[in-house]
Amino acid sequence: MPVPNLLGPRRLLLDCSALLDHRVGSGVCGCCGALRPRYKRLVDNIFPEDPEDGLVKANMEKLTFYALSAPEKLDRIGAYLSERLSRDVARHRYGYVCIAMEALDQLLMACHCQSINLFVESFLKMVRKLLESDKPNLQILGTNSFVKFANIEEDTPSYHRSYDFFVSRFSEMCHSSYEDPDVRTKIRMAGIRGLQGVVRKTVNDELQANIWDPQHMDKIVPSLLFNLQDEGGDSSCASSPPQVSEKEKESPAELTERCFRELLGRAVYGNIKNAVTPVLMHLDNHSLWESKTFAVRCFKIIMYSIQSQHSHLVIQQLLGHLDANSKNSATVRAGIVEVLSEAAVIEASGSVGPTVLEVFNTLLRQLRLSVDYELTGSYHPENTGGPEVKEQEERQLREAVIKTIGSFANTLPTYQRSEVMLFIMGKIPIPGMHPIFGSADSGFEGSRMIQVMLLKSLLQVTSGFQTTNMLMALPTSFLDPLLSFTLMEDTESRLLVLEILVSLIDRHDNRPKFSSISIISDISILKLRVDKCSRQDNLFMKKHSQRLYRHIFLACKEENSAQLHFETLYALLALISMELANEEVVVDLIRLALALQELALTDEETLPVYNRCALHALSAAYLNLICQLTTVPSFCQHIQEVIEVRQKEFPFLLPEDIFIEKPRIPLNLEELEGQVLFLQAKIAEVLGGSGYNADRLATPYIPQLTEEDRLAKRKSIGDTISLQVEVDSRNSPEREERSPAEEITFETLKKAIVDSIGTEEQERERRRQVVEKFQKAPFEEIAAHCGARASLLQSKLNQIFEITIRPPPSPSGSISAGHGQQQRRSVPVYEMKFPDLCVY
C-alpha cells in the first residue's frame, strides 16, 4: 500500500502553532513541546531543573549559535526571555531570574547585528523590572547587567530609546537608607555604577537624550556629592576579607570620586555650566560653605578633571555665585572665596579667561561690601531684622579676599599683572585724584579702611612680581599716585606703600636679608645677589630718581613713624643700591643719607626724640652698607670710626639700641658734633679721590617741594574730600551767579592803595629769593623747577601756535564763503598762476 505523505500537513500544523503561539498570550500549543518554535525550545533548554546548578552551558552555546545564524529571531528570543523572567520574579523563583539575566548578558556580548535594537528593548525592560523590585539582590543584579550593557559599543544607532527611568532609579539607589549598613553600601555603590553606565552610554550618542540637560544633572550630581561626602562605608570595607578584590574593597566615596571625575572629564565647553551649577546648589542647600573642607575638595576634583582650557568657566561661575551671595553671612562668602583661591592655584592655563579685570573687580567689590557691612552693622540696611554682622568674621573674609587676589595674580603673565596693578590703583581713593570708593553709609572711616584694604591687595599682586624693565613695572601713571600715599598721616597706608615699592624693586629676593636694621661688619655673609644696572634701569632712575628720593626724605619726617617704617625705609634704600645703582645714584643716595642725619639735627623740625635717634641709626646702618658696596677703603674707615665712637659714647644713635622692644631713649639730644657725626666734607674728599663726583657729594641734599607734595600733605582723607567739595562749590557757575556785585567805597580805594605798597615789597622779596635760589641751589633742583615751568610754557605756546598759524595758501586759490570764512575751490591746472621761474 502507498505510504501517505504527511510532511505537508505536519509543516502546516507547525506553522499554525507558531503563529498562534505568538498571537495568543501563552499559546495554544504550549502543552505539546514538539510543536513549540525552535527558539523557545532552545531557550527552555538553558534552564536546568535545579536552579542551583546554574546555566546549562552546552545548551547556551546552541542558543547563541542559533541567534547568530538567524538574527531575525533575536527579538523573539529577547521577548520570550523577558516573559519568563517576569513570571519567575512574580513567583519568587530568583534562581531562574539569575540564569535568565546571565543568558541575556551572553547574548548581548555575542550579537552585534543590525536587529539588536529590538533585543535591547527587551533587555532594558527586564533590567527595569529588576530595578523596580524591592529586593536588594535583584536591584544589584539588574544594575550589574546594565553596566555590562553600557560598556558595549553598538553598531547601529537607536532613535527611540530612553534612559530617564534609569537616571531617576539609580539616583534614588545612591540615597538608599536600607537598615543593614552592608546592604545599604552595596545598593549605593550599585546606584553609582549605574549612573556611571548611563553617562558612558549616552554622553557620546547624539541620538540619545542629552545627559547634560539640567533635568538629568540635577539628579546625577547631587547623588554623587551625597556619597562623596558620606564616608560611612569605609568601616565595612576595611573589615572585608583579604581574598576580596581591590575593586570590591572600594568604598562609595572612592567610587563616587572616580565616577565624578569621569563625568567631568567628558564635559565640553557648553556643558560645564550645567555640571557645576548643581554642585553650587548642593553646597548651598546643605550649608557646606562654612566648613570649607568639602567645598574645596569638590572644586579640586572639578578643576583637575575638566579640560584645562575650560577652567576659567568654573572660576566665572564661582564669581557669579559670590555676587549672588553678597548679602549672605561672612562665613558663607569666606567659604566661596577660599574655594576661589584654591581654584586659582590649580588653574593651569596661566590665565583666568578673557575677563581678567572682571575677576578682580568682583573681589574688590566684596572688600567694599564687607567694609560697609562692618561699619553699618547690617547686611540689609532697609530691613533692621536681618542677621547680625560679626566684625571678626568680616575681617577674616577680607583677609581671604586679599589672599585670593594674590592667588589670581600669581597665575597671570607679567603684562596682565601690570594691568591689574593699574586697575587696583584706579580704585583706591587718592587725595585730589580719585573719588571715594566706599558708600555714603560708611563715611570717611569706610574710605580709609577701603584704602588700606586695596593697598594690601596691591601688595599681594606685586608680591613675587619680577620684571627686567622697571619702566614697565613702575610707569608714571602708577608711580605718581602710589608715592602720594607716602605723604599721608595714616601710618598703615604709608607702610603698605613702602612695602609695595620694596616688592617691586626687589628682583633677586634680597628682601629677607634686610628684614631688620643692624650694623653689619661684613656684608659678604649676607650673600647678596647684585647685578649690573641695565640700560632700562638707568633710564628709570634718570626719570624718577629725584621723585623717589624726595618721598623717602619726606616719609622720614613723619612724626608718627614707628620701627616698621624705618626698617622698611632701610630695606628700600638697600634694594635701590643693589638693583638700580650706578655711580650717579650711589652719590645721590649718600647725599640722601647725610640729609637724613641733618634732618635729625635740625631744631626747626618738631620730631620726637625717638624719631631723631631712629634717623641717626638709619643713616648709620645705610652708610655702613653703601660703603662696603663701593669698596673704597678710606670711606669704609671713616664710617667705621664714627660707628665705634657711637658704640662707646652714644649707643642710642645705632640701630642695635634703638630698634628694640624697649629702647633707652635720652630725654633730649644735646649738640652732636665732631666724631659722632658722619662728615659730608670728609666723605666727599675720600670718594672724590676714587673717581666719584666730589662737587656733587659736597652739595647738601635739599628736597624741593612741589605743588603735588603740598596738595597731598593732609591729615586725613576726610579733610581732602571736604576741601574738594568746598573748592568745587566755590568754582561752580551757580555760585558765581549768586555772588553780589562788589560795592566800591572810599575805604575800598584806600585799602587798595595800602595793599599795593605791601605787594611791591612782597614782589621785591620774592625776586630776591628767586635769585638767591638760582645762585645756591643744586642743579637738579633748579632743573626740576624749570622743567615744570617749561612744560607749562610749552603747552601755552602750542595753544597759541594752533590758533595763529595757518597752512600756506594753495595754488588752487580760495573763495569767500561769507561771514569772513574761506572756502577752498578746485582750480584747473591751466588756470593756475605760477611764477616765471617755475615755467619752462
C-alpha positions in Angstrom: 0.0 0.0 0.0 1.4 3.5 -0.7 2.6 5.5 2.3 0.5 8.6 2.8 2.5 11.9 2.5 2.3 13.5 5.9 5.2 16.1 5.6 3.0 18.8 4.1 0.2 18.7 6.7 2.8 18.5 9.5 4.7 21.5 8.3 1.4 23.4 8.0 0.5 22.4 11.6 3.8 23.6 12.9 3.5 27.0 11.2 0.0 27.4 12.6 1.1 26.5 16.1 4.0 29.1 15.8 1.6 31.7 14.6 -0.9 31.1 17.3 1.8 30.9 19.9 2.8 34.5 19.1 -0.6 35.9 18.5 -2.3 34.4 21.6 -0.8 35.1 25.1 0.9 31.9 26.2 0.0 29.9 23.0 -2.4 27.1 22.3 0.3 24.5 21.7 2.2 25.0 24.9 1.2 21.6 26.1 3.0 19.9 23.2 6.8 20.6 23.4 7.4 19.1 19.9 5.2 21.7 18.4 6.9 24.7 20.1 9.1 27.0 18.0 12.8 26.1 18.0 14.0 29.4 19.6 11.6 28.7 22.6 12.9 25.1 22.9 16.4 26.4 22.8 15.6 29.0 25.5 13.9 26.4 27.7 16.8 24.1 27.4 19.2 26.5 29.1 17.2 26.4 32.3 18.1 23.3 34.5 15.6 21.5 36.7 17.5 22.7 39.8 18.3 26.5 39.5 21.3 26.0 41.8 23.1 24.1 39.0 23.3 27.3 37.0 23.1 27.9 33.3 23.4 24.8 31.1 26.5 25.9 29.1 26.1 23.5 26.3 22.6 24.5 25.5 23.6 28.2 25.9 26.1 27.7 23.2 23.4 26.2 21.0 21.2 29.2 21.6 24.0 31.7 20.9 24.8 29.9 17.6 21.1 29.9 16.6 20.9 33.7 17.4 23.9 34.4 15.3 22.7 32.2 12.4 19.2 33.7 12.5 19.5 37.3 13.7 15.8 37.9 12.8 14.9 35.6 15.7 16.8 37.7 18.2 13.9 40.0 19.1 11.7 36.9 19.7 14.3 35.3 21.9 14.5 38.5 24.0 10.8 38.8 24.3 10.5 35.2 25.4 13.3 35.6 28.0 11.6 38.7 29.2 8.3 36.8 29.6 10.0 34.0 31.5 11.9 36.4 33.8 8.7 38.4 34.6 6.9 35.1 35.5 9.9 34.0 37.7 10.1 37.3 39.5 6.4 37.1 40.3 6.8 33.6 41.6 9.9 34.4 43.6 12.0 31.9 41.7 15.1 34.1 41.9 17.5 31.3 40.8 15.9 31.2 37.4 15.9 35.1 37.3 19.7 35.0 37.6 20.0 32.4 34.9 17.8 34.5 32.6 19.9 37.6 33.1 23.1 35.6 32.6 21.8 34.4 29.3 20.8 37.9 28.3 24.3 39.2 29.1 25.9 36.5 27.0 23.6 37.2 24.0 24.3 40.9 24.2 28.1 40.3 24.3 27.9 37.9 21.3 25.4 39.5 19.0 26.0 42.9 17.2 23.7 42.5 14.3 21.5 45.3 12.9 18.4 43.8 14.6 19.9 44.1 18.1 17.9 47.2 18.9 14.7 45.2 19.5 16.5 42.8 21.6 17.9 45.7 23.7 14.4 46.9 24.3 13.5 43.6 25.8 16.7 43.6 27.8 16.1 47.1 29.2 12.6 46.1 30.1 13.9 43.2 32.1 16.5 45.4 33.8 13.8 47.9 34.7 11.7 45.1 36.1 14.6 44.1 38.4 15.3 47.7 39.5 11.6 48.2 40.4 11.8 45.2 42.7 12.1 45.9 46.5 14.7 43.1 46.8 18.3 44.5 47.1 19.8 41.4 45.3 17.6 41.9 42.3 18.4 45.6 42.2 22.1 44.9 42.3 21.6 42.1 39.6 19.8 44.5 37.3 22.5 47.2 37.8 25.3 44.8 37.0 23.6 43.7 33.8 23.0 47.4 32.8 26.7 48.2 33.4 27.8 45.4 31.2 25.4 46.6 28.5 26.7 50.2 28.9 30.2 49.0 28.1 29.1 47.6 24.7 29.6 49.8 21.7 26.6 49.3 19.4 26.9 49.2 15.6 23.6 50.7 14.9 22.0 53.9 16.4 18.8 53.9 18.3 16.3 56.7 17.8 13.6 55.8 20.4 15.5 54.6 23.5 15.0 56.5 26.7 17.1 56.4 29.9 15.1 58.8 32.1 13.9 56.0 34.3 17.4 54.6 34.9 18.8 58.1 35.8 16.0 58.5 38.4 16.2 55.0 39.7 20.0 54.9 40.0 19.9 58.3 41.7 17.4 57.0 44.2 19.6 54.0 44.9 22.5 56.4 45.6 20.4 57.8 48.5 19.4 54.4 49.9 18.7 54.2 53.6 18.5 50.4 54.0 18.7 49.3 57.6 21.6 46.9 57.1 24.8 49.0 56.6 26.5 46.4 54.4 23.4 46.1 52.1 23.0 49.9 52.1 26.6 50.3 51.0 26.1 47.7 48.2 22.9 49.4 47.0 24.6 52.8 46.9 27.6 51.5 45.1 25.3 49.8 42.6 23.5 53.2 42.0 26.8 54.9 41.5 27.9 52.3 38.9 24.5 52.6 37.3 24.9 56.4 36.9 28.4 55.8 35.5 26.9 53.4 33.0 24.2 55.8 31.9 26.8 58.5 31.3 29.0 56.2 29.3 26.1 55.1 27.2 24.6 58.5 26.4 27.4 61.1 26.6 28.7 60.3 23.1 25.5 59.4 21.4 23.9 62.4 19.8 20.7 60.5 19.1 20.0 59.9 22.8 18.5 62.4 25.3 21.2 64.9 26.3 22.5 63.7 29.6 23.9 67.3 30.3 20.4 68.8 30.5 19.6 70.3 33.9 16.8 67.8 34.5 19.4 65.0 34.5 22.3 66.8 36.0 20.2 67.9 39.0 19.7 64.3 39.8 23.1 62.8 39.0 25.5 65.4 40.5 23.7 65.7 44.0 23.6 61.9 44.2 27.4 61.7 43.6 28.1 64.5 46.1 25.9 62.8 48.7 28.1 59.7 48.5 31.3 61.7 48.2 30.5 63.4 51.5 29.4 60.3 53.2 32.3 58.2 54.5 30.2 55.7 56.3 31.1 52.8 54.1 34.8 52.9 55.0 34.4 50.8 58.1 32.7 48.0 56.3 35.2 48.0 53.5 38.1 48.0 56.0 36.9 44.7 57.5 36.5 42.9 54.2 38.4 39.6 53.9 41.7 39.6 52.1 40.6 37.4 49.2 38.2 40.2 48.1 39.4 42.1 45.0 40.5 45.7 45.2 37.5 46.8 43.2 35.1 45.2 45.7 37.0 46.8 48.6 36.4 50.3 47.1 34.3 52.5 49.3 31.3 54.5 47.9 33.3 57.7 48.3 36.2 56.4 46.3 33.9 55.0 43.6 31.9 58.3 43.5 35.1 60.4 43.1 36.2 58.2 40.2 32.7 58.4 38.6 32.6 62.2 39.2 36.0 62.7 37.6 34.9 60.6 34.6 31.7 62.7 34.2 33.6 66.0 34.3 36.3 64.7 32.0 33.7 64.2 29.3 32.2 67.7 29.6 32.8 70.1 26.7 32.6 73.9 26.6 28.8 74.1 26.6 28.3 71.6 29.3 30.5 73.0 32.1 27.8 75.3 33.5 25.2 72.5 33.8 27.7 70.3 35.6 28.9 72.9 38.1 25.6 74.6 38.9 24.2 71.6 40.8 27.4 71.5 42.8 26.9 75.1 43.9 23.2 74.4 44.8 24.1 71.3 46.8 26.7 73.3 48.8 24.1 76.0 49.4 21.3 73.7 50.4 23.4 71.7 52.9 25.3 74.7 54.3 28.7 73.3 53.3 30.4 76.6 52.5 31.1 77.3 56.2 33.2 74.2 56.8 35.1 74.9 53.5 36.8 71.5 53.5 34.3 69.6 51.5 33.7 72.6 49.1 37.4 72.9 48.5 37.6 69.1 47.8 34.7 69.2 45.4 36.2 72.0 43.3 39.7 70.5 43.4 38.1 67.4 41.7 36.4 69.7 39.2 39.5 71.7 38.4 41.7 68.7 38.0 39.1 66.7 35.9 37.8 69.2 33.3 39.9 70.2 30.3 42.3 73.0 31.2 41.0 75.4 28.6 37.6 75.3 30.2 38.8 76.0 33.8 38.1 79.7 33.6 34.4 78.9 33.1 34.4 77.3 36.6 36.0 80.4 38.1 33.5 82.7 36.4 30.6 80.6 37.9 32.2 80.9 41.3 32.5 84.6 40.9 28.9 84.9 39.9 27.8 82.8 42.9 29.9 85.0 45.1 28.0 88.0 43.8 24.7 86.2 44.3 25.6 85.6 48.0 26.8 89.2 48.6 24.2 89.7 51.4 24.8 86.3 53.0 26.8 85.8 56.1 30.5 86.3 56.1 31.3 82.7 56.7 29.4 81.6 53.5 31.2 84.3 51.4 34.5 83.4 53.0 34.0 79.7 52.0 33.3 80.7 48.4 36.4 83.0 48.4 38.5 80.1 49.8 37.4 77.8 47.0 38.2 80.6 44.5 41.7 80.8 46.0 42.3 77.1 45.7 40.8 77.0 42.2 43.2 79.8 41.1 46.2 77.9 42.2 45.1 74.8 40.3 44.2 76.8 37.2 46.8 75.5 34.7 46.5 77.7 31.6 48.1 80.8 33.2 45.0 83.0 32.8 41.6 83.3 34.3 40.0 83.8 31.0 39.1 86.8 28.8 37.6 88.8 31.7 40.7 89.2 33.9 39.8 92.6 35.2 36.2 91.5 35.9 37.6 88.9 38.3 39.5 91.5 40.3 36.6 93.9 40.1 34.3 91.3 41.7 36.8 90.7 44.5 37.4 94.4 45.2 33.6 94.9 45.3 33.5 92.2 48.0 36.0 94.2 50.0 33.9 97.3 49.7 30.7 95.5 50.7 32.5 93.9 53.7 33.7 97.3 55.0 30.2 98.7 54.5 28.6 95.8 56.4 31.0 96.1 59.3 30.5 99.9 59.7 26.7 99.9 59.2 26.2 96.7 61.2 23.6 95.2 58.8 23.5 93.2 55.6 20.2 94.8 54.7 20.1 98.5 55.6 16.5 98.7 54.6 15.5 95.9 57.0 16.6 96.1 60.6 15.6 92.5 61.3 18.4 90.8 59.4 21.2 88.7 60.7 23.8 90.3 62.9 27.1 91.3 61.4 30.1 89.9 63.2 33.2 92.1 62.9 35.7 89.2 63.4 34.1 87.2 60.6 34.1 90.2 58.2 37.8 90.7 58.9 38.5 87.1 58.2 36.6 87.4 55.0 38.6 90.4 53.9 41.9 88.6 54.6 40.6 85.7 52.5 39.7 88.0 49.6 43.1 89.6 49.7 44.7 86.2 49.7 42.6 85.2 46.7 43.6 88.3 44.8 47.2 87.3 45.3 46.4 83.7 44.1 44.8 85.0 41.0 47.7 87.4 40.3 50.2 84.6 40.6 48.5 82.8 37.7 48.8 85.9 35.4 51.7 86.7 33.0 53.7 89.9 33.5 51.7 92.1 31.2 48.4 91.2 32.7 49.7 91.7 36.2 50.8 95.2 35.3 47.2 95.9 34.1 45.8 94.6 37.3 48.1 96.8 39.3 46.9 99.9 37.4 43.3 98.7 37.7 43.5 98.4 41.5 45.3 101.7 41.8 42.5 103.3 39.9 40.1 102.0 42.6 42.0 103.5 45.6 40.6 106.8 46.9 43.6 109.1 46.4 43.5 112.8 47.6 42.8 115.1 44.7 42.8 112.4 42.1 40.1 109.7 42.6 36.6 109.9 44.2 35.6 107.9 47.3 35.3 104.1 46.6 33.1 103.5 49.6 29.4 104.1 50.0 27.8 107.1 51.6 26.8 105.0 54.6 30.3 104.0 55.5 31.6 107.6 55.5 35.2 108.7 55.8 36.3 105.8 58.0 35.0 103.4 55.4 37.1 105.2 52.7 40.2 104.9 54.9 39.5 101.2 55.5 39.0 100.6 51.8 42.1 102.5 51.1 44.1 100.2 53.4 42.4 97.0 52.0 43.1 97.9 48.4 46.8 98.7 49.2 47.0 95.3 50.9 45.5 93.8 47.7 48.0 95.7 45.6 50.8 94.4 47.8 49.6 90.8 47.2 49.6 91.4 43.4 53.1 92.8 43.5 54.5 90.0 45.6 56.8 87.9 43.5 56.4 90.3 40.6 59.7 90.3 38.7 60.5 92.2 35.5 63.7 93.3 33.8 62.2 96.6 32.8 61.4 98.9 35.7 59.9 101.5 33.4 57.2 98.9 32.6 56.8 97.8 36.2 56.5 101.3 37.6 55.1 103.6 34.9 54.3 107.2 35.8 50.6 106.6 35.8 51.2 104.0 38.6 54.2 105.5 40.5 52.8 109.0 41.0 49.6 108.1 42.8 51.5 105.4 44.7 54.1 107.9 46.0 51.4 110.3 47.1 50.5 107.9 49.9 53.9 108.4 51.5 52.7 111.9 52.4 49.6 110.8 54.3 49.4 110.8 58.0 47.9 107.3 58.2 50.8 105.1 59.3 49.3 101.9 57.9 48.9 103.3 54.4 52.5 104.7 54.4 53.9 101.3 55.5 52.0 99.5 52.8 53.2 101.8 50.1 56.8 101.3 51.2 56.3 97.5 51.2 54.9 97.7 47.6 57.9 99.7 46.4 60.2 97.2 48.1 58.4 94.3 46.5 58.6 95.8 43.0 62.2 96.8 43.2 63.5 93.5 44.7 64.1 91.3 41.7 66.7 89.0 43.3 65.0 88.0 46.5 67.3 90.1 48.7 64.4 91.5 50.8 64.6 88.8 53.6 68.2 89.8 54.3 67.2 93.3 55.3 64.2 92.4 57.5 65.8 94.3 60.4 68.3 97.2 60.7 71.7 96.4 62.0 75.3 97.3 61.6 76.9 94.5 59.5 80.7 94.4 59.8 81.0 92.2 56.7 78.1 92.1 54.2 79.6 89.1 52.4 77.9 86.9 54.9 74.6 88.0 53.5 75.4 86.5 50.1 73.7 89.4 48.3 72.8 89.0 44.6 73.9 92.1 42.8 73.7 92.6 39.1 75.0 95.4 36.9 72.4 98.1 36.4 70.8 97.7 32.9 70.2 100.5 30.4 66.4 100.4 31.2 67.2 100.8 34.9 69.4 103.7 34.2 66.6 105.4 32.2 64.2 104.7 35.0 66.4 106.3 37.6 67.0 109.3 35.4 63.3 109.8 35.1 62.1 109.0 38.6 65.1 109.1 41.0 64.6 112.6 42.3 60.9 111.9 43.0 61.9 108.7 44.9 64.5 110.5 47.0 62.1 113.3 47.8 59.4 111.0 49.0 61.8 108.9 51.0 63.1 112.0 52.7 59.5 113.3 53.4 58.5 109.9 54.7 61.3 110.1 57.3 59.9 113.5 58.5 56.6 112.0 59.7 56.2 112.2 63.4 54.2 109.1 63.8 56.6 106.7 62.1 57.3 103.5 64.0 60.1 100.9 63.9 58.5 99.1 61.0 58.6 102.2 58.9 62.3 102.8 59.5 63.1 99.1 58.8 61.2 99.2 55.5 62.9 102.5 54.5 66.2 100.9 55.2 65.3 97.9 53.0 64.1 100.3 50.3 67.4 102.2 50.3 69.4 99.0 50.3 67.5 97.4 47.4 67.8 100.6 45.3 71.6 100.4 45.9 71.7 96.8 44.6 69.1 96.8 41.9 69.2 100.3 40.4 72.5 101.8 41.3 75.1 103.4 39.1 77.8 105.9 40.1 75.4 108.8 40.0 72.7 107.0 42.0 75.3 106.0 44.7 76.3 109.6 45.1 72.7 110.7 45.4 71.9 108.0 48.0 74.9 109.0 50.1 73.8 112.6 50.0 70.3 111.5 51.0 71.6 109.5 54.0 73.6 112.6 55.1 70.5 114.7 54.6 68.6 112.4 57.0 71.3 112.9 59.6 71.0 116.6 59.1 67.2 116.3 59.5 67.7 114.7 62.9 69.9 117.5 64.0 67.7 120.4 62.8 65.8 122.1 65.7 63.2 123.5 63.3 61.6 120.1 62.9 59.2 119.0 65.6 60.4 115.4 65.6 60.2 113.4 68.8 63.5 112.2 70.3 62.8 108.6 69.3 62.5 109.7 65.6 65.7 111.7 65.8 67.6 108.7 67.2 66.0 106.4 64.6 67.1 108.7 61.8 70.7 108.7 63.1 70.5 104.9 63.3 69.0 104.6 59.9 71.7 106.8 58.3 74.5 104.9 60.1 73.2 101.5 59.0 72.8 102.5 55.4 76.1 104.3 55.2 77.8 101.2 56.6 76.1 99.1 53.9 76.9 101.5 51.0 80.5 102.0 52.0 81.1 98.2 51.7 79.3 98.1 48.3 81.5 100.9 47.0 84.6 99.1 48.3 86.5 102.3 49.0 88.8 101.6 52.0 89.1 105.2 53.2 85.3 105.7 53.0 84.7 102.5 55.0 87.3 103.6 57.5 85.6 106.9 58.2 82.2 105.2 58.6 83.7 102.6 60.9 85.3 105.2 63.1 82.1 107.1 63.6 80.2 103.9 64.5 82.9 102.9 67.0 82.6 106.3 68.7 78.8 105.9 68.9 79.1 102.4 70.4 81.2 103.8 73.2 79.5 107.1 74.0 76.1 107.3 72.2 74.7 103.8 71.7 71.2 105.2 71.2 72.3 106.5 67.8 72.8 103.0 66.5 70.1 100.5 65.4 71.0 97.8 67.9 70.0 100.1 70.8 67.1 102.0 69.3 65.2 99.4 67.2 64.4 97.1 70.1 61.3 96.4 72.2 62.2 98.8 75.0 64.9 101.3 73.7 66.8 103.6 76.1 66.0 107.0 74.7 67.5 110.1 76.3 65.3 113.0 77.4 66.8 115.2 74.7 69.6 115.2 72.3 72.5 117.6 73.1 74.6 119.2 70.5 76.1 116.4 68.5 79.2 117.2 66.6 82.7 116.1 65.8 83.5 112.4 65.7 79.9 111.4 66.4 78.6 112.5 63.0 79.4 111.5 59.5 81.1 114.4 57.8 80.0 115.3 54.4 83.2 117.1 53.6 85.3 114.1 54.6 83.1 111.7 52.6 83.3 114.0 49.5 87.1 114.1 49.9 87.7 110.3 50.2 85.2 109.4 47.4 86.4 112.2 45.1 89.8 110.6 45.2 88.3 107.3 43.9 86.7 108.9 40.9 83.3 109.9 42.3 81.9 113.4 41.7 83.3 115.3 44.7 81.5 118.6 43.9 78.1 116.8 43.9 79.0 114.9 47.1 79.9 118.2 48.8 76.5 119.7 47.9 73.9 119.0 50.6 70.7 117.3 49.5 67.7 119.7 49.9 64.4 118.3 48.5 62.4 120.7 46.5 58.7 120.5 47.5 56.3 120.6 44.6 52.6 121.5 44.4 51.8 117.8 44.4 53.5 117.4 47.7 51.8 120.4 49.3 48.4 119.1 48.0 48.9 115.6 49.3 50.1 116.5 52.8 46.8 116.3 54.7 45.8 115.0 58.0 43.1 112.7 56.7 41.2 111.6 53.6 38.2 113.3 55.1 39.9 116.7 55.0 40.7 116.1 51.4 37.2 115.3 50.4 35.8 118.3 52.3 38.4 120.6 50.7 37.4 119.3 47.2 33.7 119.8 47.9 34.4 123.4 49.1 36.5 124.3 46.1 34.1 122.8 43.7 31.2 124.7 45.3 33.2 128.0 45.1 34.1 127.5 41.5 30.7 126.4 40.3 28.8 128.7 37.8 25.8 128.8 40.2 28.0 130.2 42.9 29.3 132.9 40.5 25.9 133.9 39.5 24.7 134.3 43.1 27.7 136.4 44.3 26.6 140.0 44.6 28.5 142.9 42.8 31.2 144.4 44.9 30.5 147.8 46.3 33.3 150.4 45.7 33.7 152.9 48.5 36.3 155.3 49.8 37.6 152.7 52.3 37.9 150.2 49.5 40.1 152.6 47.4 42.2 153.4 50.4 42.8 149.8 51.2 43.8 149.1 47.6 46.5 151.8 47.7 47.9 150.5 51.0 47.8 146.9 49.7 49.6 147.9 46.5 52.6 149.2 48.6 52.8 145.9 50.5 52.5 144.0 47.3 55.5 145.8 45.8 57.6 144.9 48.9 56.5 141.2 48.7 57.3 141.1 45.0 60.8 142.6 45.7 61.4 140.0 48.4 60.2 137.2 46.1 62.6 138.2 43.4 65.5 138.3 45.8 64.6 134.7 47.0 64.5 133.5 43.4 67.9 135.0 42.5 69.4 133.5 45.7 67.9 130.1 44.9 69.3 130.0 41.5 72.7 131.0 42.9 72.9 128.4 45.7 70.5 125.6 44.9 71.8 122.3 43.4 71.5 121.8 39.7 68.9 119.0 39.8 66.5 121.1 41.9 66.8 124.0 39.5 66.3 121.7 36.6 63.2 120.1 38.2 61.7 123.6 39.0 62.4 124.9 35.5 61.3 121.7 33.8 57.8 122.1 35.3 57.6 125.7 34.2 59.0 124.9 30.8 56.3 122.2 30.2 53.6 124.8 31.2 55.1 127.4 28.9 55.4 124.9 26.1 51.7 123.9 26.4 50.7 127.6 26.2 52.8 128.1 23.2 51.3 125.1 21.5 47.9 126.5 22.0 48.9 129.9 20.6 50.5 128.3 17.6 47.4 126.3 16.9 45.3 129.5 16.9 47.6 131.7 14.9 49.5 129.5 12.4 47.5 128.8 9.2 48.5 126.5 6.4 50.1 128.2 3.4 47.8 129.3 0.5 47.2 126.7 -2.1 47.9 127.4 -5.8 44.3 126.4 -6.5 43.2 129.5 -4.6 40.2 130.1 -2.3 36.9 131.9 -2.5 34.9 133.8 0.1 32.0 131.9 1.7 30.5 134.7 3.7 30.9 135.6 7.4 34.6 136.0 6.9 35.2 132.3 6.2 37.3 131.0 3.4 36.1 128.1 1.3 38.5 126.2 -0.9 37.7 125.5 -4.5 39.3 123.4 -7.2 41.1 125.3 -10.0 42.2 123.6 -13.2 46.0 123.5 -13.7 45.9 125.6 -16.8 44.3 128.5 -14.8 46.8 128.4 -12.0 49.3 131.3 -11.9 52.9 130.2 -11.4 56.0 132.3 -11.0 58.0 132.9 -14.2 60.9 130.8 -12.8 58.6 127.8 -12.5 57.6 127.8 -16.1 59.7 126.3 -18.9 
